[in-house]
């Protein structure tokens, strides 16, 4: 019994860390999608996004068996994140800050779709770690052992708490370093690639090996590239003109 508690406790710590990273990505997407809105609407849109993240992740928990078996749901999430990222990075015409289709409610709708994609990614990643744990006497939920399900729920709640704080921090950061917006969208597209790899490795698709998405080699590659995008983006991005002006005024 002691070894069971130890194994569950260690897995919970790992899952909280993993959900924290995925939640940071989710929060970053909330920030970049809502960036063009006026400050008051921006805060409202992000709050709606956080509520959406709660709803979709808990809904995903109770639909785990459905999400695991229906690869089309995973494919839609992957396609949307890749489209969202690449459309911004490689778009030829710069969008106006406020334009038709970029108002408050269309922005909230975009955030909702992104929340759904991240909910799928988050739950699939958590389940992949939890299902290898020993079974417990608890009843099953969502096609999972009760103990495994509780571990995923606790980790998910920890991740959602982080979204609340991280989203507002990312908004402030993007205001200070607007060049990071392109970096953020590159990360969004790369997370979409991760979800696409899971889809291509689905047993009903079979383009990639079923275990490839969870292999050590792929995980190292994914996180290595994501870290490289973030680090390079940080050094390449510049501070906002208003911030530069305030620095120059202070030094004169």
N, C-alpha and C positions, 0 to 999 in steps of 0.2 A: 504493500500500500504506500509506503514511504517513497519508493521509486516512482510510483504512479504520480504522486503529488509533485515530485521533483521534475518529472518529464513534462507535466502539464504546466508547471510554473515557468520552466525555461522556455517552453514554446510560446507561452503568453508574452513573455518579455520580448522575444524575437518578433512576434506578431505586432506588438505595440510599436516597435521600431519600424517595421515594414509599413504598417498603416499610417504611421506618422509621415513617412516619406511620400507615400501615395496621396495623403491628404494635403501635403505641401504642394504637390503638383495640381491637385484639384483647386486649392486656394489661389494658386498662380493663374489658373485659367479664369476663375471668377474675376480676378483683378484686371486681366488684360481685356476680357470681353466687355467689362463695364467701364473701362478707362475713359471712353469718349463722352460719357454722360456728365451732366452738371453734378456738383458735389452731393447735393441732397438726393438726387435720383440714383447716383452711384451707390450711396450707402444703402438705399432701399433695395436696389437690384442685388447687391451682395448679400443682404439679409435674406431676400427671397431665395438666392442661390444656396445659402447655408441650410435653409429650411428644406429645399429640394434635395440637398445632399443627404440630410437625415432621412427623408421619406424614401428616396430611392435605395439607399443602403439597407434600411430595415426591410423594405419590400424585397430586395435581392436576397436577404437572409432567408426569407420564407419561400423563396423560389429557386433555391440553390440547385435542386435536382433538375429543374427546367433549364436554368442557365448553363449547366454543365452539358446537358444533352442536346440542346438546340444551338448549333453553331452559328445559325443565321443572326441570332441576337448579338453574339460576340462580333461577328463580321460587320454589322451595322455600326456598333460602337467604335470599332477600329477605323472604319472608313471615314466616320465623321471627324474623329480626332486628327487623322492624317490630312483630310480636306481642310479643316479649320487652320491647321498649322501652315500648310503649303500655300494656301490661298493668300495668307497674309505675307509670307516671306517672298513669294515669287509673283505676287500681284503687280501688274505693270502700272496701274493707276492708283495713286494714293487716295484713300477714301477721305471724304470730308468728315470733320468731327461729328456733325449732326446732319444726317441725310435720311431720305425716305428709306424705311426698312431698318434704320438704326436707332429708332426711338426707344423709349423705355420698355414697352411690352415686347417688341421684337428682341430686344437685348435679353430680357428675362427668359424668353423662349429659348434663345441660343444657350444661355447658361443652364437651362433645364436639360437640354439634350446632352451637353457636356457632362453634367452631373450624372446622368444615366450611364454614359460611357465609363466614367470613373468608378461608379458603383459596381459595374460588372467587373472591371479590372481588379478593384479592391477585394471584392468577395471571392473571386476566383483565386487570387493570390493567397488569401487567408485560408480558404478551404484546402488548397494544395498542401499547406503545412499541417492543418488540423486533422485531416483524415488519416494521417499515418499514426496518430496517437492511439494508445490502447483504448478499447471500448470500456464504458462504465455501465453500472446498473441503471442509469437514468434513462427515461423514455426518449425515443427519437423525435427530432424536430427537423422539418425541411429535408428529410432524407438523410439526416446525419444523426450520429450518436449524441445523446443529450449533453454529455460532458464536452465533446468536441464543439457542439453548437454554442455552448456558453462561452467557451474560449474565444470563438470568432466574434460573438456579440460584444464581449468586454473590449477586445482589441478594436473593434469597429467604433465603439463609443469613444475610446481614447483618441482615435483618429479624427472623429468629428469635432471633438473639443479643440483640437489643434487647428482645424479649418477656420473656426471662429476667430482665433487670434491671428493666424497666418494671413488670412485674406486682407485684413486691414493693413497689416505690415507690408504686404506686397504692393498695395495701392500707394502707400507712402513712398516705397522704394522706386516704383515706376515713375512717380512724379519727379523724384530726385535724379533718376538716371533713365530718361525716356528711351535710350538706345537698347535697354534691356528688353523692351517689348518684343523685338525680333527674336532675341534669345529665348524668351518665354514661349513664343509660338513654335520655335524649333523643338523645344522640349515637349510641347503638346503633341507635335507630329511624331516624335520619337516614341512617346508613350503609346500612340496609336499603332506604331510598328510592333511594339511589344504585344499588344492585344491581337494584332494580325497574325503574329507568330503562333499564339495560342490557338487561333482559329484554324490556321493551316495544319496544325498538329492534331486537330480534333479527329477522333477515330472515324467519323463519317466523311471527313475530307481527305485525310491521308496524304497530303502533299509533303508534309514534314513528319518526321518520326514523332510519335505521340509523346515521348518523354523529352524531346529536345527543348521545349519551352521551359522545363524545370531543371535542365542540366546546369552544372556548374559553369561550363564554358560559356553558355549563352548568358547566364546571369552576370558573369564578369564582364562580358562584352557590352551588355545593355547598360549596366551601371557605370562602366568606364567611359562609354561614349556620352552618357547623360552628364557625367561630371565634367568631361572635357568641354561640352557645349556650354555648361554653366560658367566654368572658369574663364574660357576664352571670351564668352559674351560679357562677363564682368569687366575684363580689362579693355575690351574693344569699345564698350558703351561709354559715352561721356556723360558728364553731369549736365543738368538742365541749364539753360541760359540764365534763368533767374537766380539759380544757386551760384553760378559763376560770378554774376554781378554782385551778389551780396558778399562773396569772398573778396572780390577786388575792392569793394568799398571799405571792407574792414581792414585791408592791408594798406590803403592809401591814407 
